[in-house]
Amino acid sequence: MMNGRFLLRALGVLGCALYSSDDRMYRPRIHRRFETLEDRLPLKSTVATEENLSAVAASENNEPAPWSQPAGQVAAAPVAGIAADPTVGGVAGVVTEGQTITVTGANFGANGPSILVFDDFEGGAVGSVIETGVGSATVGKWDLIEGALRPRYYDGDAHGGSQSFRADMSQQSREYARVNIPGGSSDIFMSYWMNLPAGDTFPGEGGEGANWKTVWVMGNDSNHNALTMPVGLTDNVHDWAIACNGCPLSNGNIWMEGLNWVQGQWKYMSFYLHAAADSSGRIDFWHLNNSGLQHPVGVNRAVVTSPGDLFKQIHLNGYGRRTTNSHPMFDDVYIAYGPNAKARVEIGNQPTYTANTNLSVLPSTSWSDSSVTVTVRQGSFTNGQAYLYVHNANGEVNAVGYPVTIGSGGGGSPN
C-alpha cells in the first residue's frame, strides 16, 4: 500500500513535462512504473545508486536489470598523467575578493577546465534585465535571457556581495538565462547557490502542481537529452529529483531524500555529467547542509540517447510553473565544460573537504600540474580563516585543506 508521501509524488508526476514546439505549452507525460518503483526504493539511502533503480525495474517486469555496471568500472576514462591526489604546498598573493593568487603543489593535472560562466551578478544595474553578450557575466557571458518579465539584477538579498539573479514566475513558466556550450560537450560541472524567499509560493504549488527546474541541461532543445539538475516537485513536500525529457532517464526519476532545502535560506548545489549512451555515462550531484558536503547521487548509467550525443545548452532557472508571488533567486553561478570540467579551486570553511558547510569556487586563469592561478571570489566568506582545495580533472581533491586567511595570504602547512 502506497503511503501518503508517495501518493503526493504520484499526483505530482505531471512535473515531468514534455514541451511543444512553441516552447510555452506542455503535454504531461506520466512515467510508467513511477509509483511502484519509487515506493520500493529505500527512503533513507545515502546514495541513489543505479543498482537500486535497475534491480527494482527488473523485478517489476521479470526482466534482466538494465544499465548493469561491471565491477570496478569508472564513469569516464580517467584523465592521463595524474599520478595521485592533489597536494597544496603554498599560496602566493592576497586572498581577497577580485585578487589574483597562485597556488603551488603537485598532481593538479596538466590542464584545467574550460570555464563557460562565473557570475555573482554584481556587475549589472539593479532592476535591469540580466545582460547578454561579451562581458555580461563576471567571467564569460550569457547568451539569452528569456521570459515575459525576464530575470533581473536584484539587491534585496544575495548569497555573496550585494546582488543576485531574481526571476518572477507570475506571467510565464520560462524565465531563464541560457548559456550555449561551444561545439557541445560530453562533460559538464556546475555549482550554484539558490533561494526562494520566505513567504513566496513554490512554482506551481496550489495550481497545476509544484514544478521548479532550477537548472536544465539539454542537447538541441527541451525534448532532447534534457536533464533537470534538479527539479522540485510535489505540493507541500518539495521532493527533489533528477529527471529527463528525451533520454534514457525518461522512464524513471532519480529521487533524492534529505536535501534539507529550507525556503528563505541560500542552498548550495553542484553536479557533474558525463554524456554516454551506455554505462560509461555518469551523474553526480552534491549539496551542502549543516553536516557537510552530501553526495546523494553518484551513478554510472546511460545518460544520453545515442552515442556521440552532446550537451549544448544550460538554462539557469530552467522552468517553473506560472505562479504569483514566486521569485526564484540564484547567485555565485559557475559552469565549466570539457574533459577537465571537474578541475577547480575552492575555498571552504572546514579543514577537511567533506566537512565543509560553505564553499566558493575560484575561477582559474592558468593551470599546470604544479601551479594554478585563480581569481578570488569570496562568495559569503568574510575576512578570517578558510581552507583551500584543488580538484584535478579526475575529481580528486586534497582531503585536508590548505589554511589561508581571507584578507591576507596563505597560512602555512595543512593541519
C-alpha positions as CSV (number, residue, x, y, z in Angstrom):
1,M,0.0,0.0,0.0
2,M,1.4,3.3,-1.0
3,N,1.9,5.8,1.8
4,G,0.7,9.4,1.7
5,R,4.1,10.8,0.7
6,F,4.3,8.7,-2.4
7,L,0.7,9.4,-3.3
8,L,1.6,13.1,-3.3
9,R,4.5,12.3,-5.6
10,A,2.2,10.3,-7.9
11,L,-0.2,13.2,-8.1
12,G,2.8,15.5,-8.8
13,V,4.1,13.4,-11.7
14,L,2.9,16.0,-14.1
15,G,6.0,17.8,-13.1
16,C,8.0,15.9,-15.7
17,A,6.5,17.6,-18.7
18,L,7.4,17.5,-22.4
19,Y,7.1,20.7,-24.4
20,S,5.6,21.5,-27.8
21,S,7.5,23.4,-30.4
22,D,6.3,26.8,-29.3
23,D,8.2,26.2,-26.0
24,R,5.3,27.5,-23.9
25,M,2.8,24.7,-23.9
26,Y,3.4,21.4,-22.2
27,R,2.0,17.9,-22.6
28,P,2.1,15.9,-19.4
29,R,3.8,12.5,-19.7
30,I,3.2,10.0,-16.9
31,H,6.2,7.8,-16.4
32,R,5.4,4.1,-16.3
33,R,6.4,2.3,-13.0
34,F,6.6,5.7,-11.3
35,E,4.6,4.9,-8.2
36,T,5.8,1.3,-7.8
37,L,9.5,1.9,-8.5
38,E,9.8,4.8,-6.1
39,D,7.6,3.1,-3.5
40,R,10.1,0.3,-3.3
41,L,13.3,2.3,-3.1
42,P,14.8,2.7,0.3
43,L,13.8,6.0,1.8
44,K,16.9,6.8,3.6
45,S,19.5,5.6,1.1
46,T,22.6,7.9,1.3
47,V,23.4,7.4,-2.4
48,A,20.7,6.7,-5.1
49,T,22.7,4.1,-6.9
50,E,21.8,2.7,-10.4
51,E,21.9,-0.7,-8.9
52,N,18.9,0.1,-6.7
53,L,17.0,1.6,-9.7
54,S,17.7,-1.2,-12.1
55,A,17.1,-4.0,-9.6
56,V,13.6,-2.7,-8.8
57,A,12.8,-2.1,-12.5
58,A,13.8,-5.6,-13.4
59,S,11.7,-7.2,-10.6
60,E,8.7,-5.3,-11.8
61,N,8.8,-6.8,-15.3
62,N,10.7,-10.0,-14.6
63,E,13.4,-9.0,-16.9
64,P,17.2,-8.6,-16.6
65,A,18.3,-5.4,-14.9
66,P,19.3,-2.6,-17.4
67,W,22.4,-0.5,-17.2
68,S,24.4,-3.2,-15.3
69,Q,27.7,-1.9,-14.1
70,P,30.8,-4.1,-14.3
71,A,32.8,-4.3,-11.2
72,G,35.4,-1.5,-11.0
73,Q,34.1,0.4,-14.0
74,V,34.5,4.2,-13.8
75,A,32.2,6.8,-15.3
76,A,34.6,8.2,-17.8
77,A,38.2,7.3,-18.8
78,P,40.5,8.9,-16.2
79,V,42.5,11.9,-17.5
80,A,46.0,10.6,-18.2
81,G,49.1,11.9,-16.5
82,I,47.6,12.5,-13.0
83,A,49.6,10.3,-10.5
84,A,47.8,10.9,-7.2
85,D,45.5,13.2,-5.2
86,P,46.5,16.9,-5.4
87,T,48.7,18.3,-2.7
88,V,49.0,22.0,-2.0
89,G,52.3,23.4,-0.9
90,G,51.8,27.2,-1.0
91,V,49.6,30.2,-1.9
92,A,51.1,33.4,-3.1
93,G,49.1,36.6,-3.1
94,V,46.4,38.3,-1.0
95,V,43.3,36.1,-0.6
96,T,40.6,38.8,-1.0
97,E,37.8,39.5,-3.5
98,G,38.9,40.0,-7.1
99,Q,42.6,39.5,-6.4
100,T,44.8,37.0,-8.3
101,I,46.6,34.3,-6.3
102,T,48.9,31.4,-7.3
103,V,48.5,28.0,-5.8
104,T,51.6,25.7,-6.0
105,G,51.8,22.0,-5.3
106,A,51.6,18.7,-7.2
107,N,49.2,16.4,-9.0
108,F,46.9,19.2,-10.2
109,G,46.9,17.7,-13.7
110,A,48.3,19.3,-16.8
111,N,45.2,21.1,-17.9
112,G,42.4,23.0,-16.2
113,P,38.7,23.5,-17.1
114,S,37.1,25.4,-19.9
115,I,35.0,27.9,-17.9
116,L,31.8,29.0,-19.6
117,V,30.4,31.3,-16.9
118,F,31.1,32.5,-13.4
119,D,28.6,35.2,-12.3
120,D,28.0,36.8,-9.0
121,F,25.6,39.3,-10.6
122,E,27.4,42.3,-9.1
123,G,28.1,43.9,-12.5
124,G,24.6,44.9,-13.6
125,A,22.3,47.8,-12.7
126,V,19.8,46.9,-10.0
127,G,16.4,46.2,-11.6
128,S,17.7,45.8,-15.1
129,V,17.4,42.6,-17.2
130,I,20.4,40.3,-16.9
131,E,22.8,41.2,-19.6
132,T,23.9,39.1,-22.6
133,G,27.0,39.0,-24.8
134,V,30.6,39.6,-24.2
135,G,31.3,40.8,-20.6
136,S,27.8,40.1,-19.4
137,A,29.0,37.8,-16.6
138,T,31.8,38.2,-14.2
139,V,33.6,35.5,-16.3
140,G,32.2,34.5,-19.7
141,K,28.8,35.5,-20.9
142,W,25.1,34.7,-21.0
143,D,23.7,34.1,-24.5
144,L,20.0,34.6,-24.0
145,I,17.6,35.9,-21.4
146,E,14.1,34.5,-21.9
147,G,10.7,35.4,-20.4
148,A,7.8,37.8,-20.3
149,L,9.3,39.7,-17.4
150,R,12.9,38.3,-17.8
151,P,15.3,37.7,-14.9
152,R,16.9,40.8,-13.4
153,Y,19.6,42.0,-11.1
154,Y,18.3,42.2,-7.5
155,D,19.7,43.8,-4.4
156,G,17.1,42.7,-1.8
157,D,19.0,39.5,-1.0
158,A,22.2,37.8,-2.1
159,H,24.4,34.9,-1.1
160,G,27.6,36.9,-1.5
161,G,28.1,40.6,-2.3
162,S,25.0,42.7,-2.6
163,Q,23.2,41.5,-5.8
164,S,21.8,38.3,-7.2
165,F,19.7,36.9,-10.1
166,R,15.9,37.1,-9.5
167,A,13.1,35.8,-11.7
168,D,9.3,36.5,-11.5
169,M,7.2,33.5,-12.4
170,S,3.8,35.3,-12.3
171,Q,3.4,35.6,-16.1
172,Q,5.4,32.8,-17.8
173,S,6.9,29.5,-17.0
174,R,10.1,30.2,-18.9
175,E,12.1,32.9,-17.1
176,Y,15.7,31.8,-17.5
177,A,19.3,32.7,-18.5
178,R,20.8,30.5,-21.1
179,V,24.5,29.7,-21.9
180,N,25.4,27.9,-25.1
181,I,28.3,25.3,-25.0
182,P,30.6,25.9,-27.9
183,G,30.5,22.9,-30.1
184,G,28.7,20.9,-27.4
185,S,30.4,18.9,-24.7
186,S,30.1,15.4,-23.1
187,D,31.3,16.8,-19.7
188,I,29.7,19.5,-17.5
189,F,30.4,20.6,-14.0
190,M,28.2,23.3,-12.4
191,S,27.8,24.8,-9.0
192,Y,25.4,27.4,-7.8
193,W,23.5,28.9,-4.8
194,M,19.7,29.1,-5.0
195,N,16.9,30.5,-2.9
196,L,13.2,31.1,-2.8
197,P,12.2,33.9,-0.5
198,A,10.3,33.1,2.7
199,G,6.6,33.8,2.1
200,D,6.9,33.2,-1.7
201,T,4.9,30.4,-3.4
202,F,6.9,27.4,-4.8
203,P,6.5,27.4,-8.6
204,G,3.3,25.6,-9.5
205,E,2.2,24.9,-5.9
206,G,-1.5,25.3,-5.3
207,G,-2.2,25.3,-9.1
208,E,-1.1,22.8,-11.6
209,G,1.3,21.2,-9.1
210,A,4.8,22.1,-7.9
211,N,7.4,22.1,-10.6
212,W,10.7,24.1,-10.4
213,K,13.6,23.0,-12.7
214,T,16.4,25.0,-11.1
215,V,18.9,24.1,-13.8
216,W,18.1,22.4,-17.1
217,V,20.9,20.9,-19.1
218,M,19.9,19.9,-22.6
219,G,21.0,18.9,-26.1
220,N,19.2,20.5,-29.0
221,D,16.1,21.5,-27.0
222,S,14.0,20.6,-24.1
223,N,12.9,17.4,-25.7
224,H,16.4,16.1,-26.4
225,N,18.7,14.8,-23.6
226,A,17.2,17.4,-21.3
227,L,18.2,16.7,-17.7
228,T,16.9,18.7,-14.7
229,M,19.6,19.3,-12.1
230,P,17.3,19.0,-10.1
231,V,13.6,19.5,-10.3
232,G,11.4,20.2,-7.2
233,L,8.0,18.5,-7.3
234,T,5.0,17.7,-5.1
235,D,3.0,20.4,-3.3
236,N,3.9,21.0,0.4
237,V,6.6,18.3,0.3
238,H,9.0,19.6,-2.3
239,D,10.7,16.4,-3.1
240,W,13.7,16.8,-5.4
241,A,14.7,14.6,-8.3
242,I,16.9,14.3,-11.3
243,A,14.6,13.8,-14.3
244,C,14.9,14.0,-18.1
245,N,13.0,14.5,-21.3
246,G,14.2,12.5,-24.3
247,C,16.9,10.5,-22.7
248,P,17.3,7.0,-21.0
249,L,16.2,8.5,-17.7
250,S,12.8,9.4,-19.1
251,N,11.3,6.1,-17.8
252,G,12.0,6.9,-14.1
253,N,13.3,9.8,-12.0
254,I,16.2,9.6,-9.5
255,W,14.7,10.8,-6.3
256,M,16.8,12.4,-3.6
257,E,15.9,12.3,0.0
258,G,17.3,14.7,2.6
259,L,18.3,17.7,0.6
260,N,17.5,19.8,3.7
261,W,16.2,22.6,1.5
262,V,14.7,25.4,3.6
263,Q,12.8,28.2,1.9
264,G,14.3,31.6,2.6
265,Q,17.8,30.2,3.0
266,W,20.6,30.1,0.4
267,K,21.3,26.5,-0.7
268,Y,24.5,25.2,-2.5
269,M,24.1,22.6,-5.2
270,S,26.6,21.2,-7.7
271,F,26.7,18.4,-10.3
272,Y,28.8,16.6,-12.8
273,L,27.5,15.0,-16.0
274,H,29.3,12.8,-18.5
275,A,27.3,12.1,-21.6
276,A,27.3,8.5,-22.9
277,A,24.7,6.2,-24.2
278,D,25.9,3.2,-22.1
279,S,27.0,2.6,-18.6
280,S,30.1,4.7,-19.0
281,G,27.9,7.7,-18.5
282,R,27.9,9.5,-15.2
283,I,25.7,11.6,-13.0
284,D,26.9,13.1,-9.7
285,F,25.0,15.5,-7.5
286,W,26.2,17.2,-4.4
287,H,24.7,19.7,-1.9
288,L,25.7,21.3,1.4
289,N,23.9,21.0,4.7
290,N,24.9,21.5,8.4
291,S,26.6,18.2,8.4
292,G,28.9,19.0,5.5
293,L,29.1,18.0,1.8
294,Q,26.5,15.5,0.8
295,H,26.6,13.2,-2.3
296,P,23.1,11.7,-2.7
297,V,23.6,10.7,-6.3
298,G,26.6,9.1,-7.9
299,V,25.7,6.6,-10.6
300,N,27.3,5.1,-13.8
301,R,24.5,4.8,-16.3
302,A,23.3,5.7,-19.8
303,V,22.8,9.5,-19.7
304,V,22.0,10.4,-23.4
305,T,20.0,8.6,-26.1
306,S,22.6,8.0,-28.8
307,P,26.4,7.5,-29.0
308,G,28.0,10.9,-29.7
309,D,25.2,13.0,-28.3
310,L,26.4,16.1,-26.5
311,F,25.1,18.7,-24.1
312,K,24.7,22.0,-26.0
313,Q,23.0,24.5,-23.6
314,I,22.3,25.2,-20.0
315,H,19.3,27.1,-18.6
316,L,19.5,28.7,-15.2
317,N,16.1,28.8,-13.6
318,G,15.1,26.4,-16.4
319,Y,11.4,26.2,-15.8
320,G,8.8,27.0,-13.1
321,R,5.1,26.7,-13.5
322,R,3.4,30.1,-13.7
323,T,2.7,31.3,-10.1
324,T,2.0,34.6,-8.5
325,N,4.4,35.7,-5.7
326,S,7.1,33.3,-6.8
327,H,10.7,34.8,-7.2
328,P,13.5,32.2,-7.6
329,M,16.9,33.6,-6.9
330,F,20.5,32.4,-7.8
331,D,24.0,33.6,-7.0
332,D,27.6,32.7,-7.5
333,V,27.0,30.5,-10.5
334,Y,29.9,28.6,-12.0
335,I,29.8,26.4,-15.2
336,A,32.7,24.5,-16.7
337,Y,32.9,22.1,-19.6
338,G,35.2,19.8,-21.5
339,P,37.4,16.8,-20.4
340,N,38.8,18.7,-17.5
341,A,35.4,20.1,-16.3
342,K,35.8,18.8,-12.7
343,A,39.2,20.6,-12.2
344,R,38.8,23.6,-10.0
345,V,40.0,25.5,-6.9
346,E,37.7,26.2,-4.0
347,I,37.8,27.7,-0.5
348,G,35.9,26.1,2.3
349,N,35.2,26.8,5.9
350,Q,36.5,23.5,7.3
351,P,39.9,21.8,7.4
352,T,38.6,18.6,5.7
353,Y,36.8,18.7,2.4
354,T,33.7,16.7,3.2
355,A,33.1,18.6,6.4
356,N,32.6,21.9,4.6
357,T,29.3,23.7,5.0
358,N,30.3,26.6,2.8
359,L,32.2,26.6,-0.5
360,S,33.2,29.2,-3.0
361,V,34.9,28.4,-6.4
362,L,37.8,30.5,-7.5
363,P,37.8,30.7,-11.3
364,S,41.2,29.7,-12.8
365,T,43.1,31.7,-15.4
366,S,46.1,29.4,-15.9
367,W,46.7,25.7,-15.0
368,S,49.6,23.3,-14.8
369,D,50.4,20.2,-12.9
370,S,52.2,22.2,-10.2
371,S,50.8,25.7,-10.4
372,V,47.3,27.2,-10.7
373,T,46.4,30.9,-11.0
374,V,43.0,31.9,-9.9
375,T,40.8,34.9,-9.1
376,V,39.5,35.1,-5.6
377,R,35.7,35.0,-5.3
378,Q,34.7,35.2,-1.7
379,G,31.0,34.4,-2.0
380,S,29.7,34.7,1.5
381,F,33.1,34.3,3.2
382,T,34.2,37.2,5.3
383,N,37.8,38.0,6.4
384,G,39.4,35.3,8.5
385,Q,40.3,31.6,8.4
386,A,39.5,29.5,5.4
387,Y,40.9,26.4,3.7
388,L,41.9,26.0,0.1
389,Y,41.2,22.9,-2.0
390,V,42.3,21.9,-5.5
391,H,40.4,19.3,-7.6
392,N,42.1,17.7,-10.6
393,A,40.3,16.6,-13.7
394,N,39.5,13.2,-12.3
395,G,37.7,14.9,-9.4
396,E,40.3,14.0,-6.8
397,V,40.9,16.7,-4.2
398,N,43.3,17.3,-1.3
399,A,41.2,15.9,1.6
400,V,42.9,18.2,4.1
401,G,42.6,21.9,3.2
402,Y,45.5,24.3,3.0
403,P,45.0,27.1,5.5
404,V,44.6,30.6,4.1
405,T,43.5,33.8,5.7
406,I,40.9,35.8,3.7
407,G,42.0,39.4,3.7
408,S,45.6,38.2,3.9
409,G,47.5,35.3,2.4
410,G,48.4,31.6,2.8
411,G,48.6,30.4,6.3
412,G,51.2,27.6,6.1
413,S,51.0,23.8,6.1
414,P,47.7,21.9,6.3
415,N,46.5,20.8,9.7
